[in-house]
């Protein structure tokens, strides 16, 4: 980012008296609202097409192909997700992700079904299996973003295809991602209904920190004071001795993509584990071995983690005292999916995700 977000000054609002607590609080609120509006105006002025890379590739799966083959194709092409095309209906019908295949393996372990049959089961067959859809593939939005009555919110991307036109603005794309609790949003070319790419919260943030320009200092409040992230008892953690199956179940239950791993005795941060980590699959010789590897513990798996796109984020930490300005600048350098907030003793006190950062401005 050639010029950091938020450099400069903002004149105090009329009526704010120097040294007045009320005036200071009023000025802070004005600055916060001004910062939010500046970002919203930027998102409204940018199209989804502007987020797309100059060169890239899109993988689309025919729903008739075996789901196991689709998974390995995602890994080979370094893709996290791919749209699904139904040749009978002649339309897109959903999205398949790397984590879907991992969750299907969890289903086979939990039910004791013959995992060897998975090699011949098509994507359409898996997504028509009510036993799978109602359990391991059931959508659980993050508790922080669940509806007030606790019910699931948003579209199920295994049974419906929600997309955005390339010429739609980024504000609409962000609202779709957030309101529908989606992780991936396909961007379509309206003229021929072609998928150009899938965008994520991280894509939006990357475009924001690279292109947004602002001379005023609008983002000097701490992320904690702004309520960005999850803190305290609401933070879900995992321990090194837990099995992969236990941790994946916890992540699915809470609608999370990753979880901080902490030492059971000291409570200090040890690392981060992601649902999309495929380490246990790369070490497996066949499907049965892969299901068996779900019994491996996190400390074993974290010592063998891969370094490709499906690897969980490297551990990035911050404190509750860091400002939103700092987080923006840090993201510009590292392109993280989440920050783990720690105290002076390196104990986890909070988690700030890319989604949390985008959601603050909606």
PATOR-813646 format. One record per residue (C-alpha): x, y, z; residue number from 1. Coordinates in steps of 0.05 Angstrom, whole numbers, always signed. Layout:
BEGIN
<semar><x>X</x><y>Y</y><z>Z</z><resi>NUM</resi></semar>
...
***
This chain:
BEGIN
<semar><x>+0</x><y>+0</y><z>+0</z><resi>1</resi></semar>
<semar><x>+36</x><y>+62</y><z>-24</z><resi>2</resi></semar>
<semar><x>+1</x><y>+107</y><z>+26</z><resi>3</resi></semar>
<semar><x>-28</x><y>+78</y><z>+91</z><resi>4</resi></semar>
<semar><x>-101</x><y>+85</y><z>+107</z><resi>5</resi></semar>
<semar><x>-117</x><y>+142</y><z>+153</z><resi>6</resi></semar>
<semar><x>-56</x><y>+189</y><z>+151</z><resi>7</resi></semar>
<semar><x>-71</x><y>+261</y><z>+169</z><resi>8</resi></semar>
<semar><x>-115</x><y>+298</y><z>+218</z><resi>9</resi></semar>
<semar><x>-189</x><y>+311</y><z>+229</z><resi>10</resi></semar>
<semar><x>-214</x><y>+378</y><z>+255</z><resi>11</resi></semar>
<semar><x>-254</x><y>+374</y><z>+319</z><resi>12</resi></semar>
<semar><x>-329</x><y>+381</y><z>+308</z><resi>13</resi></semar>
<semar><x>-363</x><y>+446</y><z>+323</z><resi>14</resi></semar>
<semar><x>-385</x><y>+452</y><z>+396</z><resi>15</resi></semar>
<semar><x>-332</x><y>+405</y><z>+424</z><resi>16</resi></semar>
<semar><x>-297</x><y>+441</y><z>+482</z><resi>17</resi></semar>
<semar><x>-223</x><y>+427</y><z>+494</z><resi>18</resi></semar>
<semar><x>-215</x><y>+383</y><z>+555</z><resi>19</resi></semar>
<semar><x>-289</x><y>+367</y><z>+557</z><resi>20</resi></semar>
<semar><x>-303</x><y>+293</y><z>+566</z><resi>21</resi></semar>
<semar><x>-369</x><y>+300</y><z>+529</z><resi>22</resi></semar>
<semar><x>-335</x><y>+337</y><z>+473</z><resi>23</resi></semar>
<semar><x>-281</x><y>+284</y><z>+467</z><resi>24</resi></semar>
<semar><x>-333</x><y>+228</y><z>+465</z><resi>25</resi></semar>
<semar><x>-372</x><y>+266</y><z>+413</z><resi>26</resi></semar>
<semar><x>-311</x><y>+277</y><z>+371</z><resi>27</resi></semar>
<semar><x>-291</x><y>+204</y><z>+375</z><resi>28</resi></semar>
<semar><x>-360</x><y>+182</y><z>+351</z><resi>29</resi></semar>
<semar><x>-357</x><y>+232</y><z>+294</z><resi>30</resi></semar>
<semar><x>-288</x><y>+205</y><z>+273</z><resi>31</resi></semar>
<semar><x>-312</x><y>+133</y><z>+277</z><resi>32</resi></semar>
<semar><x>-374</x><y>+148</y><z>+235</z><resi>33</resi></semar>
<semar><x>-333</x><y>+188</y><z>+185</z><resi>34</resi></semar>
<semar><x>-284</x><y>+130</y><z>+178</z><resi>35</resi></semar>
<semar><x>-341</x><y>+80</y><z>+167</z><resi>36</resi></semar>
<semar><x>-374</x><y>+125</y><z>+115</z><resi>37</resi></semar>
<semar><x>-308</x><y>+134</y><z>+78</z><resi>38</resi></semar>
<semar><x>-299</x><y>+59</y><z>+71</z><resi>39</resi></semar>
<semar><x>-372</x><y>+49</y><z>+51</z><resi>40</resi></semar>
<semar><x>-365</x><y>+103</y><z>-2</z><resi>41</resi></semar>
<semar><x>-303</x><y>+67</y><z>-29</z><resi>42</resi></semar>
<semar><x>-339</x><y>+0</y><z>-31</z><resi>43</resi></semar>
<semar><x>-398</x><y>+31</y><z>-67</z><resi>44</resi></semar>
<semar><x>-353</x><y>+62</y><z>-119</z><resi>45</resi></semar>
<semar><x>-315</x><y>-2</y><z>-134</z><resi>46</resi></semar>
<semar><x>-342</x><y>-59</y><z>-177</z><resi>47</resi></semar>
<semar><x>-331</x><y>-133</y><z>-164</z><resi>48</resi></semar>
<semar><x>-292</x><y>-135</y><z>-229</z><resi>49</resi></semar>
<semar><x>-239</x><y>-90</y><z>-197</z><resi>50</resi></semar>
<semar><x>-224</x><y>-143</y><z>-145</z><resi>51</resi></semar>
<semar><x>-207</x><y>-197</y><z>-196</z><resi>52</resi></semar>
<semar><x>-134</x><y>-212</y><z>-210</z><resi>53</resi></semar>
<semar><x>-104</x><y>-195</y><z>-277</z><resi>54</resi></semar>
<semar><x>-93</x><y>-268</y><z>-290</z><resi>55</resi></semar>
<semar><x>-125</x><y>-327</y><z>-256</z><resi>56</resi></semar>
<semar><x>-163</x><y>-391</y><z>-266</z><resi>57</resi></semar>
<semar><x>-232</x><y>-418</y><z>-248</z><resi>58</resi></semar>
<semar><x>-246</x><y>-492</y><z>-236</z><resi>59</resi></semar>
<semar><x>-318</x><y>-514</y><z>-248</z><resi>60</resi></semar>
<semar><x>-342</x><y>-584</y><z>-231</z><resi>61</resi></semar>
<semar><x>-395</x><y>-625</y><z>-266</z><resi>62</resi></semar>
<semar><x>-438</x><y>-654</y><z>-211</z><resi>63</resi></semar>
<semar><x>-432</x><y>-723</y><z>-243</z><resi>64</resi></semar>
<semar><x>-358</x><y>-732</y><z>-227</z><resi>65</resi></semar>
<semar><x>-335</x><y>-769</y><z>-164</z><resi>66</resi></semar>
<semar><x>-328</x><y>-724</y><z>-104</z><resi>67</resi></semar>
<semar><x>-261</x><y>-755</y><z>-88</z><resi>68</resi></semar>
<semar><x>-235</x><y>-735</y><z>-157</z><resi>69</resi></semar>
<semar><x>-262</x><y>-665</y><z>-148</z><resi>70</resi></semar>
<semar><x>-225</x><y>-657</y><z>-82</z><resi>71</resi></semar>
<semar><x>-158</x><y>-677</y><z>-111</z><resi>72</resi></semar>
<semar><x>-171</x><y>-629</y><z>-170</z><resi>73</resi></semar>
<semar><x>-180</x><y>-572</y><z>-120</z><resi>74</resi></semar>
<semar><x>-115</x><y>-589</y><z>-86</z><resi>75</resi></semar>
<semar><x>-77</x><y>-596</y><z>-153</z><resi>76</resi></semar>
<semar><x>-102</x><y>-528</y><z>-177</z><resi>77</resi></semar>
<semar><x>-91</x><y>-494</y><z>-109</z><resi>78</resi></semar>
<semar><x>-164</x><y>-476</y><z>-104</z><resi>79</resi></semar>
<semar><x>-206</x><y>-472</y><z>-41</z><resi>80</resi></semar>
<semar><x>-274</x><y>-477</y><z>-75</z><resi>81</resi></semar>
<semar><x>-307</x><y>-489</y><z>-143</z><resi>82</resi></semar>
<semar><x>-376</x><y>-476</y><z>-172</z><resi>83</resi></semar>
<semar><x>-419</x><y>-537</y><z>-188</z><resi>84</resi></semar>
<semar><x>-452</x><y>-545</y><z>-256</z><resi>85</resi></semar>
<semar><x>-512</x><y>-590</y><z>-267</z><resi>86</resi></semar>
<semar><x>-512</x><y>-613</y><z>-340</z><resi>87</resi></semar>
<semar><x>-585</x><y>-635</y><z>-337</z><resi>88</resi></semar>
<semar><x>-610</x><y>-568</y><z>-311</z><resi>89</resi></semar>
<semar><x>-558</x><y>-530</y><z>-352</z><resi>90</resi></semar>
<semar><x>-542</x><y>-484</y><z>-294</z><resi>91</resi></semar>
<semar><x>-498</x><y>-474</y><z>-233</z><resi>92</resi></semar>
<semar><x>-527</x><y>-507</y><z>-172</z><resi>93</resi></semar>
<semar><x>-478</x><y>-495</y><z>-115</z><resi>94</resi></semar>
<semar><x>-406</x><y>-493</y><z>-91</z><resi>95</resi></semar>
<semar><x>-359</x><y>-548</y><z>-68</z><resi>96</resi></semar>
<semar><x>-301</x><y>-533</y><z>-21</z><resi>97</resi></semar>
<semar><x>-240</x><y>-569</y><z>+5</z><resi>98</resi></semar>
<semar><x>-272</x><y>-573</y><z>+74</z><resi>99</resi></semar>
<semar><x>-334</x><y>-607</y><z>+45</z><resi>100</resi></semar>
<semar><x>-294</x><y>-669</y><z>+28</z><resi>101</resi></semar>
<semar><x>-262</x><y>-669</y><z>+97</z><resi>102</resi></semar>
<semar><x>-331</x><y>-664</y><z>+129</z><resi>103</resi></semar>
<semar><x>-356</x><y>-722</y><z>+86</z><resi>104</resi></semar>
<semar><x>-298</x><y>-764</y><z>+113</z><resi>105</resi></semar>
<semar><x>-321</x><y>-745</y><z>+183</z><resi>106</resi></semar>
<semar><x>-390</x><y>-772</y><z>+166</z><resi>107</resi></semar>
<semar><x>-362</x><y>-839</y><z>+144</z><resi>108</resi></semar>
<semar><x>-323</x><y>-844</y><z>+209</z><resi>109</resi></semar>
<semar><x>-383</x><y>-826</y><z>+252</z><resi>110</resi></semar>
<semar><x>-430</x><y>-874</y><z>+217</z><resi>111</resi></semar>
<semar><x>-382</x><y>-930</y><z>+204</z><resi>112</resi></semar>
<semar><x>-402</x><y>-932</y><z>+131</z><resi>113</resi></semar>
<semar><x>-356</x><y>-966</y><z>+80</z><resi>114</resi></semar>
<semar><x>-309</x><y>-910</y><z>+60</z><resi>115</resi></semar>
<semar><x>-286</x><y>-949</y><z>-2</z><resi>116</resi></semar>
<semar><x>-353</x><y>-932</y><z>-35</z><resi>117</resi></semar>
<semar><x>-334</x><y>-859</y><z>-33</z><resi>118</resi></semar>
<semar><x>-289</x><y>-867</y><z>-93</z><resi>119</resi></semar>
<semar><x>-349</x><y>-880</y><z>-138</z><resi>120</resi></semar>
<semar><x>-399</x><y>-831</y><z>-107</z><resi>121</resi></semar>
<semar><x>-412</x><y>-769</y><z>-149</z><resi>122</resi></semar>
<semar><x>-418</x><y>-699</y><z>-123</z><resi>123</resi></semar>
<semar><x>-492</x><y>-701</y><z>-140</z><resi>124</resi></semar>
<semar><x>-501</x><y>-765</y><z>-101</z><resi>125</resi></semar>
<semar><x>-466</x><y>-738</y><z>-39</z><resi>126</resi></semar>
<semar><x>-506</x><y>-673</y><z>-41</z><resi>127</resi></semar>
<semar><x>-571</x><y>-712</y><z>-48</z><resi>128</resi></semar>
<semar><x>-555</x><y>-753</y><z>+14</z><resi>129</resi></semar>
<semar><x>-599</x><y>-725</y><z>+69</z><resi>130</resi></semar>
<semar><x>-559</x><y>-761</y><z>+122</z><resi>131</resi></semar>
<semar><x>-496</x><y>-722</y><z>+101</z><resi>132</resi></semar>
<semar><x>-532</x><y>-656</y><z>+87</z><resi>133</resi></semar>
<semar><x>-567</x><y>-655</y><z>+155</z><resi>134</resi></semar>
<semar><x>-504</x><y>-669</y><z>+195</z><resi>135</resi></semar>
<semar><x>-433</x><y>-655</y><z>+173</z><resi>136</resi></semar>
<semar><x>-453</x><y>-609</y><z>+116</z><resi>137</resi></semar>
<semar><x>-507</x><y>-573</y><z>+155</z><resi>138</resi></semar>
<semar><x>-494</x><y>-498</y><z>+155</z><resi>139</resi></semar>
<semar><x>-477</x><y>-469</y><z>+223</z><resi>140</resi></semar>
<semar><x>-463</x><y>-394</y><z>+220</z><resi>141</resi></semar>
<semar><x>-413</x><y>-365</y><z>+270</z><resi>142</resi></semar>
<semar><x>-449</x><y>-351</y><z>+335</z><resi>143</resi></semar>
<semar><x>-428</x><y>-278</y><z>+332</z><resi>144</resi></semar>
<semar><x>-467</x><y>-271</y><z>+266</z><resi>145</resi></semar>
<semar><x>-525</x><y>-319</y><z>+280</z><resi>146</resi></semar>
<semar><x>-596</x><y>-292</y><z>+277</z><resi>147</resi></semar>
<semar><x>-627</x><y>-265</y><z>+341</z><resi>148</resi></semar>
<semar><x>-671</x><y>-327</y><z>+350</z><resi>149</resi></semar>
<semar><x>-611</x><y>-373</y><z>+342</z><resi>150</resi></semar>
<semar><x>-635</x><y>-402</y><z>+276</z><resi>151</resi></semar>
<semar><x>-589</x><y>-413</y><z>+216</z><resi>152</resi></semar>
<semar><x>-582</x><y>-354</y><z>+169</z><resi>153</resi></semar>
<semar><x>-564</x><y>-348</y><z>+97</z><resi>154</resi></semar>
<semar><x>-564</x><y>-393</y><z>+36</z><resi>155</resi></semar>
<semar><x>-538</x><y>-464</y><z>+37</z><resi>156</resi></semar>
<semar><x>-486</x><y>-464</y><z>-19</z><resi>157</resi></semar>
<semar><x>-492</x><y>-540</y><z>-27</z><resi>158</resi></semar>
<semar><x>-563</x><y>-534</y><z>-52</z><resi>159</resi></semar>
<semar><x>-567</x><y>-464</y><z>-82</z><resi>160</resi></semar>
<semar><x>-523</x><y>-420</y><z>-124</z><resi>161</resi></semar>
<semar><x>-518</x><y>-347</y><z>-102</z><resi>162</resi></semar>
<semar><x>-473</x><y>-302</y><z>-142</z><resi>163</resi></semar>
<semar><x>-460</x><y>-229</y><z>-159</z><resi>164</resi></semar>
<semar><x>-451</x><y>-195</y><z>-226</z><resi>165</resi></semar>
<semar><x>-381</x><y>-169</y><z>-242</z><resi>166</resi></semar>
<semar><x>-408</x><y>-98</y><z>-251</z><resi>167</resi></semar>
<semar><x>-442</x><y>-98</y><z>-183</z><resi>168</resi></semar>
<semar><x>-408</x><y>-56</y><z>-130</z><resi>169</resi></semar>
<semar><x>-366</x><y>-84</y><z>-74</z><resi>170</resi></semar>
<semar><x>-414</x><y>-61</y><z>-21</z><resi>171</resi></semar>
<semar><x>-467</x><y>-108</y><z>-49</z><resi>172</resi></semar>
<semar><x>-417</x><y>-165</y><z>-52</z><resi>173</resi></semar>
<semar><x>-397</x><y>-153</y><z>+21</z><resi>174</resi></semar>
<semar><x>-470</x><y>-152</y><z>+43</z><resi>175</resi></semar>
<semar><x>-483</x><y>-217</y><z>+6</z><resi>176</resi></semar>
<semar><x>-423</x><y>-251</y><z>+38</z><resi>177</resi></semar>
<semar><x>-442</x><y>-225</y><z>+107</z><resi>178</resi></semar>
<semar><x>-518</x><y>-230</y><z>+106</z><resi>179</resi></semar>
<semar><x>-518</x><y>-299</y><z>+75</z><resi>180</resi></semar>
<semar><x>-460</x><y>-323</y><z>+119</z><resi>181</resi></semar>
<semar><x>-420</x><y>-344</y><z>+58</z><resi>182</resi></semar>
<semar><x>-346</x><y>-356</y><z>+53</z><resi>183</resi></semar>
<semar><x>-342</x><y>-355</y><z>-23</z><resi>184</resi></semar>
<semar><x>-381</x><y>-312</y><z>-71</z><resi>185</resi></semar>
<semar><x>-378</x><y>-328</y><z>-146</z><resi>186</resi></semar>
<semar><x>-371</x><y>-268</y><z>-192</z><resi>187</resi></semar>
<semar><x>-409</x><y>-276</y><z>-257</z><resi>188</resi></semar>
<semar><x>-403</x><y>-243</y><z>-326</z><resi>189</resi></semar>
<semar><x>-476</x><y>-223</y><z>-339</z><resi>190</resi></semar>
<semar><x>-470</x><y>-228</y><z>-415</z><resi>191</resi></semar>
<semar><x>-458</x><y>-303</y><z>-417</z><resi>192</resi></semar>
<semar><x>-467</x><y>-326</y><z>-345</z><resi>193</resi></semar>
<semar><x>-394</x><y>-346</y><z>-339</z><resi>194</resi></semar>
<semar><x>-360</x><y>-351</y><z>-271</z><resi>195</resi></semar>
<semar><x>-299</x><y>-305</y><z>-271</z><resi>196</resi></semar>
<semar><x>-276</x><y>-319</y><z>-200</z><resi>197</resi></semar>
<semar><x>-298</x><y>-329</y><z>-129</z><resi>198</resi></semar>
<semar><x>-285</x><y>-273</y><z>-79</z><resi>199</resi></semar>
<semar><x>-276</x><y>-277</y><z>-4</z><resi>200</resi></semar>
<semar><x>-270</x><y>-228</y><z>+53</z><resi>201</resi></semar>
<semar><x>-194</x><y>-231</y><z>+46</z><resi>202</resi></semar>
<semar><x>-200</x><y>-212</y><z>-28</z><resi>203</resi></semar>
<semar><x>-241</x><y>-151</y><z>-9</z><resi>204</resi></semar>
<semar><x>-192</x><y>-129</y><z>+46</z><resi>205</resi></semar>
<semar><x>-133</x><y>-138</y><z>-1</z><resi>206</resi></semar>
<semar><x>-166</x><y>-92</y><z>-52</z><resi>207</resi></semar>
<semar><x>-184</x><y>-42</y><z>+3</z><resi>208</resi></semar>
<semar><x>-115</x><y>-35</y><z>+33</z><resi>209</resi></semar>
<semar><x>-83</x><y>-31</y><z>-37</z><resi>210</resi></semar>
<semar><x>-129</x><y>+22</y><z>-66</z><resi>211</resi></semar>
<semar><x>-164</x><y>+62</y><z>-11</z><resi>212</resi></semar>
<semar><x>-134</x><y>+131</y><z>+0</z><resi>213</resi></semar>
<semar><x>-150</x><y>+175</y><z>+59</z><resi>214</resi></semar>
<semar><x>-112</x><y>+235</y><z>+87</z><resi>215</resi></semar>
<semar><x>-149</x><y>+240</y><z>+153</z><resi>216</resi></semar>
<semar><x>-133</x><y>+197</y><z>+213</z><resi>217</resi></semar>
<semar><x>-199</x><y>+160</y><z>+220</z><resi>218</resi></semar>
<semar><x>-178</x><y>+92</y><z>+247</z><resi>219</resi></semar>
<semar><x>-139</x><y>+105</y><z>+310</z><resi>220</resi></semar>
<semar><x>-187</x><y>+70</y><z>+358</z><resi>221</resi></semar>
<semar><x>-168</x><y>+1</y><z>+382</z><resi>222</resi></semar>
<semar><x>-201</x><y>-60</y><z>+351</z><resi>223</resi></semar>
<semar><x>-225</x><y>-79</y><z>+420</z><resi>224</resi></semar>
<semar><x>-258</x><y>-11</y><z>+433</z><resi>225</resi></semar>
<semar><x>-291</x><y>-16</y><z>+364</z><resi>226</resi></semar>
<semar><x>-320</x><y>-85</y><z>+381</z><resi>227</resi></semar>
<semar><x>-284</x><y>-117</y><z>+322</z><resi>228</resi></semar>
<semar><x>-273</x><y>-191</y><z>+336</z><resi>229</resi></semar>
<semar><x>-291</x><y>-242</y><z>+388</z><resi>230</resi></semar>
<semar><x>-264</x><y>-238</y><z>+459</z><resi>231</resi></semar>
<semar><x>-264</x><y>-271</y><z>+528</z><resi>232</resi></semar>
<semar><x>-307</x><y>-332</y><z>+541</z><resi>233</resi></semar>
<semar><x>-336</x><y>-330</y><z>+470</z><resi>234</resi></semar>
<semar><x>-268</x><y>-349</y><z>+440</z><resi>235</resi></semar>
<semar><x>-267</x><y>-423</y><z>+420</z><resi>236</resi></semar>
<semar><x>-199</x><y>-457</y><z>+430</z><resi>237</resi></semar>
<semar><x>-168</x><y>-525</y><z>+419</z><resi>238</resi></semar>
<semar><x>-114</x><y>-564</y><z>+454</z><resi>239</resi></semar>
<semar><x>-55</x><y>-603</y><z>+426</z><resi>240</resi></semar>
<semar><x>-79</x><y>-669</y><z>+456</z><resi>241</resi></semar>
<semar><x>-147</x><y>-666</y><z>+421</z><resi>242</resi></semar>
<semar><x>-159</x><y>-710</y><z>+360</z><resi>243</resi></semar>
<semar><x>-171</x><y>-681</y><z>+292</z><resi>244</resi></semar>
<semar><x>-241</x><y>-709</y><z>+292</z><resi>245</resi></semar>
<semar><x>-258</x><y>-673</y><z>+357</z><resi>246</resi></semar>
<semar><x>-230</x><y>-607</y><z>+332</z><resi>247</resi></semar>
<semar><x>-265</x><y>-611</y><z>+264</z><resi>248</resi></semar>
<semar><x>-331</x><y>-625</y><z>+299</z><resi>249</resi></semar>
<semar><x>-321</x><y>-564</y><z>+344</z><resi>250</resi></semar>
<semar><x>-305</x><y>-520</y><z>+284</z><resi>251</resi></semar>
<semar><x>-366</x><y>-544</y><z>+247</z><resi>252</resi></semar>
<semar><x>-411</x><y>-536</y><z>+308</z><resi>253</resi></semar>
<semar><x>-390</x><y>-463</y><z>+317</z><resi>254</resi></semar>
<semar><x>-387</x><y>-446</y><z>+244</z><resi>255</resi></semar>
<semar><x>-313</x><y>-429</y><z>+247</z><resi>256</resi></semar>
<semar><x>-259</x><y>-437</y><z>+195</z><resi>257</resi></semar>
<semar><x>-201</x><y>-441</y><z>+244</z><resi>258</resi></semar>
<semar><x>-186</x><y>-444</y><z>+318</z><resi>259</resi></semar>
<semar><x>-127</x><y>-422</y><z>+362</z><resi>260</resi></semar>
<semar><x>-89</x><y>-480</y><z>+393</z><resi>261</resi></semar>
<semar><x>-66</x><y>-466</y><z>+464</z><resi>262</resi></semar>
<semar><x>-23</x><y>-502</y><z>+516</z><resi>263</resi></semar>
<semar><x>-67</x><y>-538</y><z>+565</z><resi>264</resi></semar>
<semar><x>-25</x><y>-518</y><z>+625</z><resi>265</resi></semar>
<semar><x>+2</x><y>-448</y><z>+610</z><resi>266</resi></semar>
<semar><x>-57</x><y>-428</y><z>+564</z><resi>267</resi></semar>
<semar><x>-5</x><y>-396</y><z>+518</z><resi>268</resi></semar>
<semar><x>-17</x><y>-396</y><z>+443</z><resi>269</resi></semar>
<semar><x>+15</x><y>-454</y><z>+406</z><resi>270</resi></semar>
<semar><x>-12</x><y>-444</y><z>+336</z><resi>271</resi></semar>
<semar><x>-75</x><y>-442</y><z>+293</z><resi>272</resi></semar>
<semar><x>-112</x><y>-501</y><z>+262</z><resi>273</resi></semar>
<semar><x>-156</x><y>-493</y><z>+201</z><resi>274</resi></semar>
<semar><x>-213</x><y>-535</y><z>+175</z><resi>275</resi></semar>
<semar><x>-181</x><y>-533</y><z>+106</z><resi>276</resi></semar>
<semar><x>-115</x><y>-564</y><z>+130</z><resi>277</resi></semar>
<semar><x>-106</x><y>-627</y><z>+89</z><resi>278</resi></semar>
<semar><x>-43</x><y>-653</y><z>+123</z><resi>279</resi></semar>
<semar><x>-79</x><y>-715</y><z>+148</z><resi>280</resi></semar>
<semar><x>-100</x><y>-731</y><z>+77</z><resi>281</resi></semar>
<semar><x>-31</x><y>-724</y><z>+46</z><resi>282</resi></semar>
<semar><x>-4</x><y>-774</y><z>+96</z><resi>283</resi></semar>
<semar><x>-58</x><y>-825</y><z>+79</z><resi>284</resi></semar>
<semar><x>-48</x><y>-882</y><z>+30</z><resi>285</resi></semar>
<semar><x>-122</x><y>-891</y><z>+15</z><resi>286</resi></semar>
<semar><x>-191</x><y>-869</y><z>+39</z><resi>287</resi></semar>
<semar><x>-191</x><y>-918</y><z>+97</z><resi>288</resi></semar>
<semar><x>-125</x><y>-891</y><z>+120</z><resi>289</resi></semar>
<semar><x>-151</x><y>-820</y><z>+114</z><resi>290</resi></semar>
<semar><x>-211</x><y>-835</y><z>+159</z><resi>291</resi></semar>
<semar><x>-163</x><y>-869</y><z>+209</z><resi>292</resi></semar>
<semar><x>-120</x><y>-806</y><z>+209</z><resi>293</resi></semar>
<semar><x>-178</x><y>-767</y><z>+238</z><resi>294</resi></semar>
<semar><x>-156</x><y>-799</y><z>+304</z><resi>295</resi></semar>
<semar><x>-89</x><y>-764</y><z>+301</z><resi>296</resi></semar>
<semar><x>-77</x><y>-709</y><z>+353</z><resi>297</resi></semar>
<semar><x>-65</x><y>-636</y><z>+335</z><resi>298</resi></semar>
<semar><x>+6</x><y>-635</y><z>+362</z><resi>299</resi></semar>
<semar><x>+24</x><y>-690</y><z>+312</z><resi>300</resi></semar>
<semar><x>-11</x><y>-656</y><z>+254</z><resi>301</resi></semar>
<semar><x>+15</x><y>-586</y><z>+268</z><resi>302</resi></semar>
<semar><x>+86</x><y>-613</y><z>+263</z><resi>303</resi></semar>
<semar><x>+72</x><y>-637</y><z>+192</z><resi>304</resi></semar>
<semar><x>+32</x><y>-580</y><z>+163</z><resi>305</resi></semar>
<semar><x>+35</x><y>-566</y><z>+88</z><resi>306</resi></semar>
<semar><x>+54</x><y>-499</y><z>+57</z><resi>307</resi></semar>
<semar><x>+6</x><y>-493</y><z>-2</z><resi>308</resi></semar>
<semar><x>-59</x><y>-453</y><z>-7</z><resi>309</resi></semar>
<semar><x>-99</x><y>-503</y><z>+33</z><resi>310</resi></semar>
<semar><x>-53</x><y>-496</y><z>+93</z><resi>311</resi></semar>
<semar><x>-83</x><y>-459</y><z>+153</z><resi>312</resi></semar>
<semar><x>-57</x><y>-388</y><z>+162</z><resi>313</resi></semar>
<semar><x>+9</x><y>-378</y><z>+195</z><resi>314</resi></semar>
<semar><x>+1</x><y>-352</y><z>+265</z><resi>315</resi></semar>
<semar><x>-7</x><y>-276</y><z>+267</z><resi>316</resi></semar>
<semar><x>-18</x><y>-243</y><z>+334</z><resi>317</resi></semar>
<semar><x>-37</x><y>-174</y><z>+360</z><resi>318</resi></semar>
<semar><x>-62</x><y>-144</y><z>+425</z><resi>319</resi></semar>
<semar><x>-127</x><y>-111</y><z>+444</z><resi>320</resi></semar>
<semar><x>-89</x><y>-45</y><z>+445</z><resi>321</resi></semar>
<semar><x>-73</x><y>-47</y><z>+370</z><resi>322</resi></semar>
<semar><x>-112</x><y>+3</y><z>+329</z><resi>323</resi></semar>
<semar><x>-153</x><y>-11</y><z>+267</z><resi>324</resi></semar>
<semar><x>-101</x><y>+31</y><z>+229</z><resi>325</resi></semar>
<semar><x>-47</x><y>-18</y><z>+252</z><resi>326</resi></semar>
<semar><x>-89</x><y>-79</y><z>+231</z><resi>327</resi></semar>
<semar><x>-100</x><y>-49</y><z>+162</z><resi>328</resi></semar>
<semar><x>-26</x><y>-37</y><z>+153</z><resi>329</resi></semar>
<semar><x>-8</x><y>-106</y><z>+180</z><resi>330</resi></semar>
<semar><x>-57</x><y>-138</y><z>+132</z><resi>331</resi></semar>
<semar><x>-26</x><y>-101</y><z>+74</z><resi>332</resi></semar>
<semar><x>+39</x><y>-136</y><z>+90</z><resi>333</resi></semar>
<semar><x>+16</x><y>-206</y><z>+109</z><resi>334</resi></semar>
<semar><x>-53</x><y>-218</y><z>+78</z><resi>335</resi></semar>
<semar><x>-77</x><y>-258</y><z>+138</z><resi>336</resi></semar>
<semar><x>-146</x><y>-289</y><z>+147</z><resi>337</resi></semar>
<semar><x>-146</x><y>-276</y><z>+221</z><resi>338</resi></semar>
<semar><x>-107</x><y>-246</y><z>+278</z><resi>339</resi></semar>
<semar><x>-103</x><y>-279</y><z>+347</z><resi>340</resi></semar>
<semar><x>-105</x><y>-227</y><z>+403</z><resi>341</resi></semar>
<semar><x>-59</x><y>-245</y><z>+461</z><resi>342</resi></semar>
<semar><x>-41</x><y>-213</y><z>+527</z><resi>343</resi></semar>
<semar><x>+29</x><y>-199</y><z>+555</z><resi>344</resi></semar>
<semar><x>+36</x><y>-273</y><z>+574</z><resi>345</resi></semar>
<semar><x>+17</x><y>-296</y><z>+503</z><resi>346</resi></semar>
<semar><x>-50</x><y>-323</y><z>+527</z><resi>347</resi></semar>
<semar><x>-107</x><y>-319</y><z>+478</z><resi>348</resi></semar>
<semar><x>-158</x><y>-264</y><z>+493</z><resi>349</resi></semar>
<semar><x>-191</x><y>-255</y><z>+426</z><resi>350</resi></semar>
<semar><x>-195</x><y>-270</y><z>+351</z><resi>351</resi></semar>
<semar><x>-204</x><y>-219</y><z>+295</z><resi>352</resi></semar>
<semar><x>-221</x><y>-248</y><z>+227</z><resi>353</resi></semar>
<semar><x>-223</x><y>-217</y><z>+158</z><resi>354</resi></semar>
<semar><x>-298</x><y>-224</y><z>+162</z><resi>355</resi></semar>
<semar><x>-300</x><y>-184</y><z>+227</z><resi>356</resi></semar>
<semar><x>-260</x><y>-128</y><z>+195</z><resi>357</resi></semar>
<semar><x>-307</x><y>-123</y><z>+135</z><resi>358</resi></semar>
<semar><x>-370</x><y>-132</y><z>+177</z><resi>359</resi></semar>
<semar><x>-351</x><y>-71</y><z>+219</z><resi>360</resi></semar>
<semar><x>-364</x><y>-26</y><z>+159</z><resi>361</resi></semar>
<semar><x>-430</x><y>-56</y><z>+137</z><resi>362</resi></semar>
***
